């Protein structure tokens, strides 16, 4: 189980790094000859770098939150089903905890949305 999670995390990190390198390669266009265009391009470069980091941070926020939420739902869901198989009256007490674990993914999405918007 842990090997699969590490492989997915490594794969997502590789895609993020590849996307950053690919974006930098497309941004390196031939230099323009006018002075105004050169000053505009020089001032726009930090904005491009910050937007790249912003998207990587948002992707990591969602990815890590969803991995953690999936692991939590798996463990809590298995324990809840085991408890309900012994005593059916526990279903009302056990299932809300599964919903709380799913909320971790929603918080990761909200954090990523705030990173992108702000």
Secondary structure, DSSP 8 states (H G I E B T S, - for coil): -HHHHHHHHHHHHHHHHHHHHHHHHHH-----SSHHHHHHHHHHHHHHHHHHHHHHHHHHHHHHHHHHHHHHHHHHHHHHHHHHHH-GGGHHHHHHHHHHHHHHHHHHHHHHHHHHH-
